[in-house]
């Protein structure tokens, strides 16, 4: 890919990001109040699909950006087996996700630390 194509793709991404940010800021007045709960957890109104995709992106970007290259260099491609952990992640959410969500909604937890403090 040539430099001009790379710059054009990057510039279009930044413009799209700025446009979405502008729309978000403009619609902020429609949201009931501005609080840390609205900012951090979307006012508890994020849909299941958005939540699952966000969690998946967080999980995979952590491994991809921070650990994968060093692990591939050190141990080879067998490290790609970390994707098996995705299955365990899904099982954990299936078993405990609804309970954690209900406890968070009932007691107003925003972070895992708040829940651990309450139950310890």
C-alpha distances in whole Angstrom, upper triangle without the diagonal:
4,7,8,7,7,10,11,11,13,15,16,16,19,21,21,23,25,26,27,29,31,32,33,35,36,38,39,42,43,42,46,46,43,44,42,43,41,38,38,38,38,42,42,41,37,37,37,34,32,34,33,29,29,31,29,26,28,29,25,24,26,26,22,22,25,27,24,23,26,28,26,26,30,31,28,27,30,29,27,31,31,30,33,34,33,36,38,37,37,41,41,40,42,45,45,43,46,48,46,45,49,50,47,48,52,52,49,47,43,42,43,45,48,48,49,51,53,54,55
4,6,5,6,9,10,11,13,14,16,17,19,20,21,23,25,26,27,29,30,32,33,35,36,38,39,43,43,43,47,47,44,45,43,44,42,39,39,40,39,43,44,42,39,39,39,36,34,36,35,32,31,33,31,28,30,31,28,26,29,29,25,24,27,29,27,25,28,30,28,28,32,33,31,30,33,32,31,34,34,33,37,37,36,39,41,39,40,44,44,43,45,48,48,46,48,51,48,47,51,52,49,50,54,54,51,48,45,44,45,47,49,50,51,53,55,56,56
4,5,5,6,9,10,10,12,14,15,16,18,20,21,22,24,26,27,28,30,31,33,34,36,37,41,41,41,45,44,42,42,41,42,40,37,37,38,38,41,42,41,38,39,39,36,34,35,35,31,31,33,31,28,29,31,28,25,28,28,25,23,26,28,27,25,28,30,29,29,32,34,32,31,34,33,31,35,34,33,37,38,36,39,41,39,40,44,44,43,45,48,48,45,48,50,47,46,50,51,48,49,53,52,49,47,43,42,44,45,48,49,49,51,53,54,55
4,5,5,6,9,10,10,12,14,15,16,18,20,21,22,24,25,27,28,30,31,33,35,36,39,40,40,44,43,41,42,41,42,39,36,37,38,37,41,42,41,38,38,39,36,33,35,35,31,31,34,32,28,30,32,29,27,30,30,27,25,29,31,29,28,31,33,32,32,35,37,35,34,37,35,34,37,36,35,39,39,37,41,43,41,41,45,45,44,46,49,48,46,48,50,48,47,50,51,48,49,53,52,49,47,44,43,45,46,48,50,51,52,54,55,56
4,5,5,6,9,10,10,12,14,15,16,18,20,21,23,24,26,27,28,30,31,33,35,38,38,38,42,42,40,41,39,40,38,35,35,36,35,39,40,38,35,35,36,32,30,33,32,28,28,31,29,26,28,30,27,25,28,28,25,24,27,29,28,26,30,32,30,30,34,35,33,31,35,33,31,34,34,32,36,37,35,38,40,38,38,42,42,41,43,46,46,43,45,48,45,44,48,49,46,47,50,50,47,45,42,41,43,45,47,48,49,51,52,53,54
4,5,5,6,9,10,11,12,14,15,17,18,20,21,23,24,26,27,29,30,32,33,36,37,37,40,40,37,38,37,37,35,32,33,34,33,37,38,36,33,34,34,31,29,31,30,26,26,28,27,23,25,27,24,21,24,25,21,20,24,26,24,23,26,28,27,28,31,32,30,29,32,30,29,32,31,30,34,34,32,35,37,35,36,39,40,38,41,44,43,40,43,45,43,42,45,46,43,44,48,48,45,43,39,38,40,41,44,45,46,48,49,50,51
4,6,5,6,8,10,10,12,14,15,16,18,20,21,22,24,26,27,28,30,31,35,35,36,39,39,36,37,36,37,34,31,32,33,33,36,37,36,33,34,35,32,29,31,31,28,27,29,28,24,26,28,26,23,26,27,23,22,25,28,27,25,28,31,30,30,33,35,33,32,35,33,31,35,33,32,36,36,34,38,39,37,38,41,41,40,42,45,44,41,44,46,44,42,46,47,43,44,48,48,44,42,39,38,40,42,43,45,46,48,49,51,52
4,5,5,6,9,10,10,12,14,15,16,18,20,21,22,24,25,27,29,30,33,34,34,38,38,35,37,36,36,34,31,32,33,32,35,37,35,32,33,34,31,28,31,31,27,27,29,28,25,26,29,26,24,27,28,25,24,27,30,28,28,31,33,32,32,36,37,35,34,36,35,33,36,35,33,37,37,35,38,40,37,37,41,41,39,42,45,44,41,43,46,43,42,45,46,43,44,48,47,44,43,39,39,40,42,44,45,47,48,50,51,52
4,5,5,6,9,10,11,12,14,15,17,18,20,21,22,24,26,27,29,32,32,32,36,36,34,35,33,34,32,29,29,30,29,33,34,32,29,30,30,27,25,27,27,23,23,26,24,21,23,25,23,21,24,25,22,21,24,27,25,25,28,30,29,30,33,34,32,30,33,31,29,32,31,29,33,33,31,34,36,33,34,37,38,36,38,41,41,38,40,42,40,38,42,43,40,41,45,45,41,40,36,36,37,40,41,42,44,45,47,48,49
4,5,5,6,9,10,11,12,14,15,16,18,20,21,22,24,26,27,30,31,31,34,34,31,32,31,32,30,27,27,28,28,31,32,31,28,29,30,27,24,26,27,23,22,25,24,20,21,24,22,19,22,23,20,19,22,25,24,24,27,29,28,29,32,33,32,30,33,31,29,32,30,29,33,32,30,34,35,33,33,37,37,35,37,40,40,37,39,41,39,37,41,42,38,39,43,43,39,38,34,33,35,37,39,40,41,43,45,46,47
4,5,5,6,9,10,10,12,14,15,16,18,20,21,22,24,26,29,30,30,33,33,31,32,31,32,29,27,28,29,28,31,33,31,29,30,31,28,26,28,28,25,24,27,26,22,24,27,25,22,25,27,24,22,25,28,28,27,30,32,32,33,36,37,36,34,37,34,32,35,34,32,36,35,33,36,38,35,36,39,39,37,40,43,42,38,40,43,40,38,42,43,40,40,44,43,40,38,35,35,37,39,40,41,43,45,46,48,49
4,5,5,6,8,10,10,12,14,15,16,18,20,21,23,24,27,28,28,32,32,30,31,30,31,28,26,27,28,26,30,31,29,27,27,29,26,23,26,27,23,22,26,25,21,23,26,24,22,25,27,24,23,26,29,28,28,31,33,32,34,37,38,36,34,37,34,32,35,33,32,35,35,32,35,37,34,34,38,38,36,38,41,40,37,39,41,39,37,40,42,38,39,42,42,39,38,34,34,36,38,40,41,43,44,46,47,48
4,5,5,6,9,10,11,12,14,15,16,18,20,21,22,26,26,26,30,30,27,28,27,28,25,23,24,25,23,27,28,27,24,25,26,23,20,23,23,20,19,22,21,18,19,22,21,18,21,23,21,20,23,26,25,25,28,30,30,31,34,35,33,31,34,31,29,32,30,28,32,31,29,32,34,31,31,34,34,32,34,37,37,33,35,38,35,34,37,38,35,35,39,39,36,34,31,31,33,35,36,37,39,41,42,43,45
4,5,5,6,9,10,10,12,14,15,16,18,20,21,24,25,25,29,28,26,27,26,27,24,22,23,24,23,26,28,27,24,26,27,25,22,24,25,21,20,23,23,19,20,24,22,19,22,24,22,20,23,27,27,27,29,31,31,32,35,36,35,34,36,33,31,34,32,30,34,33,31,34,35,32,32,36,36,33,36,39,37,34,36,38,36,34,37,38,35,35,39,38,35,34,30,30,32,34,35,37,38,40,41,43,44
4,5,5,6,9,10,10,12,14,15,16,18,20,23,24,24,28,28,26,27,27,28,25,22,24,25,23,27,28,27,25,26,28,25,22,25,26,23,22,25,25,22,23,26,25,23,25,28,25,24,27,30,30,30,33,35,35,36,39,40,38,37,39,36,34,37,35,33,36,36,33,36,38,34,34,38,38,35,37,40,39,36,37,40,37,35,38,39,36,36,40,40,36,35,31,32,34,36,37,39,41,42,43,45,46
4,5,5,6,9,10,11,12,14,15,17,18,21,22,22,26,26,24,26,25,26,23,21,22,23,21,24,26,24,22,22,24,22,19,22,23,20,19,22,22,19,21,24,23,21,24,26,24,23,26,29,29,29,33,34,34,35,38,39,37,35,37,35,33,35,33,31,34,33,30,33,35,32,31,35,35,32,34,37,36,33,34,37,34,32,35,37,33,33,37,37,34,33,29,30,32,35,35,37,39,40,41,43,44
4,5,5,6,9,10,11,12,14,15,16,20,21,20,24,24,21,23,22,23,20,17,19,20,18,22,23,22,20,21,23,21,18,20,21,18,17,20,20,17,18,22,21,19,21,24,22,21,24,27,27,28,31,32,32,34,36,37,36,34,36,33,31,33,31,29,33,31,29,32,33,30,30,33,33,30,33,35,34,31,32,35,32,30,33,34,31,31,34,34,31,30,26,27,29,31,32,33,35,37,38,40,41
4,6,5,6,9,10,10,12,14,15,18,20,20,23,23,21,22,22,23,20,18,20,21,19,22,25,23,21,23,26,24,20,22,24,22,20,23,24,21,21,25,25,22,24,27,26,24,27,30,30,31,34,35,35,37,39,41,40,38,40,37,35,37,35,33,36,35,32,35,36,33,33,37,36,33,35,38,37,33,34,37,34,32,35,36,32,32,36,35,32,31,27,28,31,33,33,35,37,38,39,41,43
4,5,5,6,9,10,11,12,14,17,18,19,22,23,21,23,23,24,20,19,21,22,19,22,24,22,21,22,25,23,20,22,24,22,20,24,25,22,23,27,26,24,26,29,28,26,29,32,33,33,36,38,38,39,42,43,41,39,41,39,36,38,36,34,37,36,33,36,37,34,33,37,36,33,35,38,37,33,34,37,34,32,35,36,32,32,36,36,32,32,28,30,32,34,35,36,38,40,40,42,44
4,5,5,6,9,10,11,12,15,16,16,20,20,18,20,20,21,17,16,18,18,16,19,21,19,17,19,21,19,16,19,21,18,17,21,21,19,20,24,24,22,24,27,26,25,28,30,31,32,35,36,36,38,40,41,40,38,39,36,34,36,33,31,34,33,30,33,34,30,30,33,33,30,32,35,33,30,31,33,31,28,31,32,29,28,32,32,29,28,25,26,29,31,31,33,35,36,37,39,41
4,5,5,6,9,10,11,14,15,15,18,18,16,18,18,19,16,13,16,17,15,18,20,19,17,20,22,21,17,19,22,20,18,21,22,20,20,24,24,22,24,27,26,25,27,30,31,32,34,36,36,38,40,41,40,39,40,37,35,37,34,32,35,34,31,34,34,31,31,34,33,30,33,35,33,30,31,33,30,28,31,31,28,28,31,31,27,27,23,25,28,29,30,31,34,35,35,38,39
4,5,5,6,9,10,13,14,15,18,18,16,19,20,21,17,16,19,20,17,19,22,21,20,22,25,24,20,22,25,23,21,24,26,23,24,28,28,26,28,31,30,28,31,34,35,36,38,40,40,42,44,45,44,42,44,41,39,40,38,36,39,37,34,37,38,34,34,37,36,33,36,38,36,33,33,36,33,30,33,34,30,30,33,33,29,29,26,28,31,32,32,34,37,37,38,40,42
4,5,5,6,9,11,12,13,17,17,16,19,20,20,16,15,18,19,16,18,20,18,17,19,22,21,18,21,23,21,20,24,25,23,24,27,28,26,28,31,30,29,32,35,35,37,39,40,41,43,45,46,45,42,44,41,39,40,38,36,38,37,34,36,37,33,33,36,35,32,34,37,35,31,32,34,32,29,31,32,29,28,31,32,28,28,25,27,30,32,32,33,36,37,37,40,42
4,5,5,6,10,10,10,14,14,13,15,16,16,13,12,15,15,12,14,17,15,15,17,20,19,16,18,21,20,18,21,23,21,21,25,26,24,26,29,29,28,30,33,34,35,38,39,39,41,43,44,43,41,42,39,37,38,36,34,36,34,31,34,34,31,30,33,32,29,31,34,32,28,29,31,28,25,28,29,25,25,28,28,25,25,22,24,27,29,28,30,32,33,34,36,38
4,6,5,8,10,10,14,13,11,14,15,16,13,12,15,17,14,15,19,17,17,20,23,23,20,21,24,23,21,24,26,24,24,27,28,26,28,31,31,29,31,35,36,37,39,41,41,43,45,46,45,44,45,42,40,41,38,37,39,37,34,37,37,33,33,36,35,32,34,36,34,31,31,33,30,27,30,30,27,26,29,29,25,25,22,24,28,29,29,31,33,34,34,37,39
4,5,7,9,10,14,14,13,16,18,19,15,15,18,19,16,17,20,19,19,21,25,24,21,23,26,25,23,26,28,26,27,30,31,29,31,35,34,33,35,38,39,40,43,44,45,46,48,49,48,46,48,45,42,44,41,39,42,40,37,39,40,36,35,38,37,34,36,38,36,33,33,35,32,29,31,32,29,28,31,31,27,28,25,27,31,32,32,33,36,37,37,39,42
4,5,5,7,11,12,12,15,17,17,13,14,17,17,14,14,17,15,16,18,22,22,19,21,24,23,21,25,27,25,26,29,30,29,31,34,34,33,35,38,39,40,43,43,44,46,48,49,48,46,47,44,42,43,40,38,40,38,35,37,38,34,33,36,35,31,33,36,34,30,30,32,30,26,28,30,26,25,28,28,25,26,23,26,29,31,30,31,34,35,35,37,40
4,5,5,9,9,8,11,13,14,10,11,14,15,12,12,16,14,15,18,22,22,19,20,24,23,21,24,27,25,25,28,30,28,30,33,33,32,34,37,38,40,42,43,44,46,47,48,48,46,46,43,41,42,39,38,40,37,35,37,37,33,33,35,34,31,33,35,32,29,29,30,28,25,26,27,24,23,25,26,22,23,20,23,26,28,27,29,32,32,32,34,37
4,5,8,8,9,12,15,16,12,13,17,18,14,14,17,16,18,21,24,25,22,23,27,26,25,27,30,29,28,32,34,32,33,37,37,36,37,40,42,43,45,46,48,50,51,52,51,49,50,47,45,46,43,41,43,41,38,40,40,36,36,38,37,33,35,37,35,31,30,32,30,27,28,29,26,24,26,26,23,24,22,25,29,30,29,30,34,34,33,36,38
4,6,8,10,13,16,16,12,14,17,17,13,13,16,14,16,18,22,23,20,22,25,25,23,26,29,28,28,31,33,32,33,37,37,36,38,41,42,44,46,46,47,50,51,51,51,49,49,46,44,45,42,40,42,39,37,38,38,35,34,36,35,31,33,35,33,29,28,30,28,25,26,27,24,22,25,25,22,24,22,25,28,30,29,30,33,33,33,35,38
4,6,7,10,13,12,8,11,14,13,10,9,12,11,13,16,20,21,18,19,23,23,21,24,26,26,25,29,31,30,31,34,35,34,35,38,39,42,43,44,45,48,49,49,49,47,47,44,42,42,39,38,39,37,34,36,36,32,31,33,32,28,30,32,29,26,25,27,25,21,23,24,21,19,21,22,18,20,18,21,25,26,25,26,29,30,29,32,34
4,7,9,12,11,9,12,15,14,11,9,12,12,15,18,21,23,20,21,25,25,23,25,28,28,27,30,33,32,33,36,37,36,37,40,41,44,45,46,47,50,51,51,51,49,49,46,44,44,41,39,41,38,35,37,37,33,32,34,32,29,31,32,29,26,25,26,24,21,22,22,19,17,19,20,17,19,18,21,24,26,24,25,28,28,27,30,33
4,6,10,10,8,11,14,14,12,10,13,14,16,20,23,25,22,22,26,26,24,26,29,28,27,30,33,32,32,36,37,35,36,39,41,43,45,45,47,49,50,50,51,49,49,46,44,44,41,40,41,38,36,38,37,34,33,35,33,30,32,33,30,27,26,27,25,22,23,23,20,18,20,20,16,18,17,20,24,25,22,24,27,27,26,29,32
4,7,8,6,8,11,12,11,9,13,14,16,19,22,24,21,21,24,25,22,24,27,26,25,28,30,29,29,33,34,32,33,36,38,40,41,42,44,46,47,48,48,46,46,43,42,42,39,38,39,36,34,36,36,32,32,34,32,29,31,32,29,26,26,27,24,21,23,23,19,18,20,20,16,17,15,18,22,22,21,23,26,26,25,28,31
4,5,5,6,9,10,10,8,12,14,15,19,22,23,20,20,23,24,21,22,26,25,23,26,29,28,27,31,32,31,31,34,36,39,40,40,42,44,45,46,46,45,45,41,40,40,37,36,37,34,32,34,33,30,30,32,29,27,29,30,27,24,24,24,21,19,20,20,16,16,18,16,13,14,12,15,18,19,17,19,22,22,22,25,27
4,5,5,6,8,9,9,11,14,15,19,21,22,19,18,21,22,19,20,23,22,20,23,26,25,24,28,29,28,28,31,33,35,36,37,39,41,41,42,43,41,41,38,37,37,34,33,34,31,29,32,30,27,27,29,27,24,27,28,25,22,22,22,19,17,19,18,15,15,17,15,12,12,9,11,15,16,14,17,19,19,19,22,24
4,5,5,6,7,5,8,10,12,16,18,20,17,15,19,20,17,18,21,21,19,22,25,24,24,27,29,28,28,31,33,35,36,37,39,41,41,42,42,41,40,37,36,36,32,31,33,30,28,29,28,25,25,27,24,21,24,25,22,19,19,19,16,14,16,15,11,11,14,13,9,9,7,10,14,15,13,15,18,18,18,21,23
4,6,6,5,4,7,9,10,14,17,18,15,15,18,19,16,18,21,21,19,22,25,24,24,28,29,28,29,31,33,36,37,37,39,41,42,42,43,41,41,38,36,36,33,32,33,30,28,30,29,26,26,28,25,22,25,26,23,20,20,21,18,16,17,18,14,13,16,16,12,13,10,13,17,18,17,18,21,22,22,24,26
4,6,6,7,10,11,11,15,17,18,15,14,18,18,15,16,20,19,17,20,23,21,22,25,26,25,26,29,30,33,34,35,36,39,39,40,40,39,39,35,34,35,31,30,32,29,27,29,29,25,25,28,25,23,25,27,24,21,21,22,19,17,19,19,16,16,19,18,14,14,10,13,16,18,17,19,21,22,22,25,27
4,6,8,9,11,11,14,16,17,14,12,16,16,13,14,17,16,15,17,20,19,19,23,24,23,23,26,28,30,31,32,34,36,37,37,37,36,36,32,31,32,28,27,29,26,24,26,25,22,22,24,22,19,22,24,21,18,19,20,16,15,17,17,13,14,17,16,12,11,8,9,12,14,14,15,18,19,20,22,24
4,6,6,8,8,11,13,14,12,10,13,14,11,12,16,16,14,17,20,19,20,23,24,24,25,27,28,31,32,32,34,37,37,37,38,36,36,32,31,31,27,26,27,25,22,24,23,20,20,22,20,17,19,21,18,15,16,17,14,11,14,14,11,11,15,14,11,10,7,9,12,15,14,15,18,19,19,21,23
4,5,6,6,10,12,14,11,10,14,15,12,14,17,17,16,19,22,21,22,25,26,26,27,29,30,33,35,35,36,39,40,40,40,38,38,34,33,33,30,28,29,27,24,26,26,22,22,24,22,19,21,23,21,17,17,19,16,13,16,17,13,13,16,17,13,13,10,13,16,18,17,18,21,22,22,24,27
4,5,8,11,14,16,14,13,16,18,15,17,20,20,19,22,25,24,25,28,29,29,30,32,34,36,38,38,39,42,43,43,43,41,41,37,36,36,32,31,32,29,27,28,28,24,24,25,23,20,22,24,21,18,17,18,16,13,14,15,12,11,14,14,11,12,10,13,16,18,17,18,21,22,21,23,26
4,6,9,11,14,12,11,14,16,14,15,18,19,18,21,23,24,24,27,28,29,29,31,33,36,37,37,38,41,42,41,41,39,39,36,34,34,30,29,29,27,24,25,25,21,20,22,20,17,19,20,17,14,13,15,13,9,11,13,9,8,12,13,10,11,9,13,15,17,16,16,19,21,20,21,24
4,6,9,12,10,10,13,15,14,15,18,19,19,21,24,24,25,28,29,29,30,32,33,36,38,38,39,42,43,42,42,39,39,36,34,34,31,29,30,28,25,26,26,22,21,23,22,18,19,21,19,15,15,17,15,12,13,15,13,11,15,16,14,14,13,16,18,21,20,19,23,24,23,25,28
4,7,8,6,6,10,11,10,12,15,15,16,18,20,21,22,25,25,26,27,29,30,33,35,34,35,38,39,39,38,36,36,33,31,31,28,26,27,25,21,23,23,19,18,21,19,16,17,20,18,14,14,17,15,12,14,17,14,13,17,18,15,15,14,16,17,21,20,20,23,25,24,25,28
4,6,5,6,9,10,11,12,14,16,17,18,20,21,23,25,26,27,28,30,30,33,35,34,35,38,39,39,38,35,35,32,30,30,27,25,25,24,20,21,22,19,17,19,19,15,16,19,17,14,13,17,16,13,15,18,16,15,18,20,18,18,16,18,20,23,22,22,25,27,26,27,30
4,6,5,6,9,10,11,12,14,15,16,18,20,21,23,24,25,27,28,28,31,33,32,33,36,37,36,35,33,32,30,27,27,24,22,22,20,17,18,18,15,13,15,15,12,12,15,15,11,11,15,14,12,14,17,16,15,19,21,19,18,17,18,19,22,22,21,24,26,26,26,29
4,5,5,6,8,10,11,12,14,15,16,18,20,22,22,24,26,27,26,29,32,31,31,34,36,35,34,31,30,28,25,25,23,20,21,20,16,17,19,16,13,16,17,13,14,17,17,14,15,18,17,15,18,21,19,19,22,24,22,21,19,20,21,25,25,24,26,29,29,29,31
4,6,5,6,9,10,10,12,14,15,16,18,20,21,22,24,25,25,28,30,30,30,34,35,34,33,31,31,28,25,26,23,21,22,20,17,19,20,16,15,18,18,14,16,19,18,15,16,19,17,15,18,20,18,18,22,23,21,20,17,18,19,23,23,23,25,28,28,28,31
4,6,5,6,9,10,11,12,14,15,17,19,20,21,22,24,24,27,29,28,29,33,33,33,32,30,29,27,24,24,21,19,20,18,15,17,17,14,12,15,15,11,13,16,15,11,13,16,14,12,15,17,15,15,19,20,18,17,15,15,16,19,20,19,21,24,24,24,27
4,5,5,6,9,10,11,12,14,16,17,18,20,21,22,22,25,27,26,27,30,31,30,29,27,26,24,21,21,18,16,17,15,12,13,14,11,9,13,13,10,11,15,14,11,13,16,15,13,17,19,17,18,21,23,21,19,17,17,17,21,22,21,22,25,26,26,28
4,5,5,6,9,10,11,12,14,16,16,18,20,21,20,23,26,25,25,29,30,29,28,25,25,23,20,21,18,15,17,16,13,15,16,13,12,16,16,13,15,18,18,15,17,20,18,17,20,22,20,21,24,25,23,21,19,19,19,23,24,23,25,28,28,28,30
4,5,5,6,9,10,10,12,15,15,16,18,19,20,23,25,24,25,28,29,29,28,26,26,23,21,21,19,17,19,17,14,16,17,13,13,17,16,13,16,19,18,15,17,19,17,16,20,21,18,19,23,23,21,19,16,16,17,20,21,21,23,25,26,27,28
4,5,5,6,9,10,11,13,14,15,16,18,18,21,23,22,24,27,27,27,26,24,24,21,19,19,16,14,16,13,11,13,13,10,10,14,13,10,13,16,15,12,15,17,15,14,18,19,17,19,22,22,20,18,15,15,14,18,19,19,20,23,24,24,26
4,5,5,6,8,10,11,12,14,15,16,16,19,21,20,21,24,25,24,24,21,21,18,16,16,13,11,13,12,9,11,13,9,10,13,13,12,14,17,17,14,17,20,18,18,21,22,21,22,26,26,24,22,19,18,18,21,23,22,23,26,27,27,28
4,5,5,6,8,10,10,11,14,15,15,18,20,20,20,23,25,24,23,21,22,19,16,17,15,13,16,14,11,15,16,13,13,17,17,15,18,21,20,17,20,23,20,20,24,24,22,24,27,27,25,23,20,19,19,22,24,24,25,27,29,29,30
4,6,5,6,9,10,11,12,13,14,17,19,19,20,23,24,24,23,22,22,18,17,18,15,14,16,14,12,15,16,12,14,17,16,15,18,20,19,17,20,21,19,19,22,23,20,22,26,25,23,20,17,16,16,19,21,21,22,24,26,26,27
4,6,5,7,9,10,11,12,12,16,17,16,18,21,21,21,21,19,19,15,14,14,11,10,12,10,9,12,12,9,12,15,14,13,16,18,18,16,19,21,19,19,23,23,21,24,27,26,25,21,19,17,16,19,21,21,21,24,26,26,27
4,5,5,6,8,10,10,10,13,15,14,15,18,19,19,18,16,16,13,12,13,10,9,12,11,9,13,14,12,13,17,16,16,19,21,21,19,22,24,22,22,26,27,25,27,30,30,28,25,23,21,20,23,25,25,25,28,30,29,30
4,5,5,6,8,10,10,12,14,15,16,18,20,20,19,18,18,15,14,16,13,12,16,14,13,17,17,15,17,20,19,19,22,24,23,21,25,26,24,24,28,28,26,28,31,31,28,25,22,20,20,23,25,25,26,28,30,30,31
4,6,6,6,7,9,12,13,13,15,17,18,18,19,17,18,14,14,15,12,12,15,13,13,17,17,14,17,20,19,18,22,23,22,21,24,26,23,23,27,27,25,27,30,29,27,24,21,19,18,20,23,24,23,26,28,28,28
4,6,5,5,6,9,10,10,11,14,15,15,15,14,14,11,10,12,9,10,13,11,12,15,16,14,17,19,19,19,22,24,23,22,26,27,25,25,29,29,27,30,33,32,30,27,24,22,21,23,26,26,25,28,30,30,30
4,6,6,5,7,10,10,11,13,15,15,15,13,14,11,10,13,11,11,15,14,14,17,18,17,19,22,21,22,24,26,26,25,28,30,27,28,32,32,30,32,35,35,33,29,27,24,24,26,29,29,29,31,34,33,34
4,6,7,8,10,11,12,14,16,17,17,16,17,14,14,16,14,15,18,17,17,20,21,19,21,24,24,24,27,29,28,26,30,31,28,29,32,32,30,32,36,35,32,29,26,24,24,25,28,29,29,31,33,34,34
4,6,8,8,10,12,13,14,15,16,16,17,13,14,16,13,15,18,16,17,21,21,19,22,24,23,24,27,28,27,26,30,31,28,29,32,32,30,32,35,34,32,29,26,23,23,24,27,28,27,29,32,32,32
4,6,6,6,9,10,11,12,13,13,13,10,11,13,11,13,16,15,16,19,19,18,21,23,22,23,26,28,27,26,30,31,28,30,33,33,31,34,36,35,34,30,28,25,24,25,28,29,28,30,33,32,32
4,6,5,6,9,10,10,10,9,11,8,8,11,10,11,14,14,15,18,19,18,21,23,23,24,27,28,28,27,31,32,30,31,35,34,33,35,38,38,36,32,30,27,26,28,31,31,30,33,35,35,35
4,5,5,6,9,10,10,10,12,10,11,14,13,15,18,18,19,22,23,22,25,27,27,28,30,32,32,31,35,36,33,34,38,38,36,39,42,41,39,35,33,30,29,31,34,34,33,36,38,38,38
4,5,5,6,8,9,11,13,10,12,15,14,16,19,19,20,23,23,23,26,28,27,29,31,33,32,32,36,36,34,35,39,38,37,40,42,41,39,36,33,30,29,30,34,34,33,35,38,37,37
4,5,5,6,7,8,9,7,9,11,11,14,16,16,18,20,21,21,24,25,25,27,29,30,30,30,34,35,33,34,38,37,36,39,41,40,39,35,33,30,29,30,33,33,32,35,37,36,36
4,6,5,4,6,8,6,8,11,12,14,16,17,18,21,22,22,25,27,27,28,31,32,32,32,36,37,35,36,40,39,38,41,44,43,41,38,36,33,31,33,36,36,35,38,40,39,39
4,6,6,8,11,10,12,15,15,18,20,20,22,25,25,26,28,30,30,32,34,35,35,35,39,40,38,39,43,42,41,44,46,45,44,40,38,35,34,35,38,38,37,40,42,42,41
4,6,9,10,10,13,15,15,18,20,20,22,25,25,25,28,30,30,31,34,35,35,35,39,39,37,39,42,42,40,44,46,45,44,40,38,35,33,34,38,37,36,38,41,40,39
4,7,7,7,10,12,13,16,17,18,20,22,23,23,26,27,28,30,32,33,33,33,37,38,36,38,41,41,40,43,45,45,43,40,38,35,33,34,38,37,36,38,41,40,39
4,6,7,9,11,12,15,16,18,20,22,23,24,26,28,28,30,32,33,34,34,38,39,37,38,42,42,41,44,46,46,44,41,39,36,34,36,39,39,37,40,43,41,41
4,5,6,8,10,12,14,16,17,19,20,21,23,25,26,28,29,31,32,32,35,37,35,36,40,40,39,42,44,44,43,39,37,35,33,35,38,37,36,40,42,41,40
4,5,6,9,11,11,13,16,17,18,19,22,23,24,26,27,28,30,30,33,35,33,35,38,38,38,40,43,43,42,38,37,34,32,34,37,36,35,38,40,39,38
4,5,6,9,10,11,13,16,16,17,20,21,22,23,25,27,27,27,31,32,31,32,35,35,35,37,40,39,38,35,33,30,28,30,34,33,32,35,37,36,35
4,5,6,9,10,11,14,15,16,18,20,21,22,24,25,26,26,30,31,30,31,34,35,34,36,39,39,38,34,32,30,28,31,34,33,32,35,37,36,36
4,5,6,8,10,11,12,14,16,17,18,20,21,23,24,24,28,29,28,29,33,33,33,35,38,38,37,33,32,29,27,30,33,31,30,34,36,34,34
4,5,5,8,10,10,11,14,15,16,17,19,21,21,22,25,26,25,26,30,30,29,32,34,34,33,30,28,26,24,26,29,28,27,30,32,31,31
4,5,5,8,9,10,11,14,15,16,17,19,20,20,23,25,24,25,28,29,28,31,33,34,33,29,28,26,24,27,29,28,28,31,32,31,32
4,5,6,7,9,10,11,13,15,16,17,19,19,22,24,23,25,28,28,28,31,33,33,33,30,28,26,24,27,29,28,27,31,32,30,31
4,5,5,6,9,10,10,12,14,15,16,16,20,21,20,22,25,25,25,28,30,30,29,26,25,23,20,23,26,24,23,27,28,27,27
4,5,5,6,9,10,11,12,14,15,15,18,20,19,20,23,24,24,26,28,29,28,25,24,22,20,23,25,24,24,27,28,27,28
4,5,5,6,9,10,10,12,14,14,17,19,19,20,23,24,24,26,28,29,29,26,25,24,21,24,27,24,24,28,29,27,28
4,5,5,6,9,10,10,12,13,16,17,17,18,21,22,22,24,26,27,27,24,23,21,19,22,24,22,21,25,26,24,25
4,5,5,6,9,10,11,10,14,15,14,16,19,19,19,22,24,24,24,21,20,18,16,19,21,19,19,23,24,22,23
4,5,5,6,9,10,9,12,15,14,15,18,19,19,21,23,24,24,22,21,20,18,21,23,21,21,25,25,24,25
4,5,5,6,8,9,12,13,14,15,18,19,19,21,23,24,25,22,22,21,18,22,23,20,21,24,24,22,24
4,5,5,6,7,10,11,11,13,15,16,17,19,21,21,21,19,19,17,15,18,19,17,17,21,21,19,20
4,6,5,4,8,9,9,10,13,14,14,16,18,19,19,17,17,16,14,18,19,16,17,21,20,19,21
4,6,6,7,10,11,12,13,15,16,18,19,21,21,19,20,19,17,21,21,19,20,23,22,21,23
4,6,8,8,10,12,13,14,16,17,19,20,21,19,20,19,17,20,20,17,18,21,20,18,21
4,6,5,6,9,10,11,12,14,15,16,17,15,16,16,13,16,17,13,14,18,17,15,17
4,5,5,6,9,10,10,12,14,15,16,14,14,14,12,16,16,13,15,18,17,16,19
4,5,5,6,9,10,10,12,14,15,14,15,15,14,18,17,14,16,19,18,17,20
4,5,5,6,8,10,10,12,13,12,14,15,13,16,15,12,14,16,15,13,17
4,5,5,6,9,10,11,11,9,11,11,9,12,12,9,11,14,12,12,15
4,5,5,6,9,10,10,9,10,11,11,14,13,11,14,16,14,15,18
4,5,5,6,9,10,10,12,14,13,16,14,11,14,16,14,14,18
4,5,5,6,8,7,10,12,11,13,11,8,11,13,10,11,14
4,6,5,5,4,7,9,9,11,9,7,11,12,11,12,15
4,6,5,7,9,12,13,15,12,11,15,16,14,15,18
4,6,8,11,14,14,16,13,11,15,15,12,13,17
4,6,9,11,12,13,9,9,12,12,9,11,15
4,6,9,11,12,9,9,13,13,11,14,16
4,6,7,9,6,6,10,10,9,12,14
4,7,8,7,8,11,12,12,14,17
4,5,5,7,9,10,11,13,15
4,5,5,6,9,10,11,12
4,5,5,6,9,10,10
4,6,5,6,9,10
4,5,5,6,9
4,5,5,6
4,6,5
4,6
4
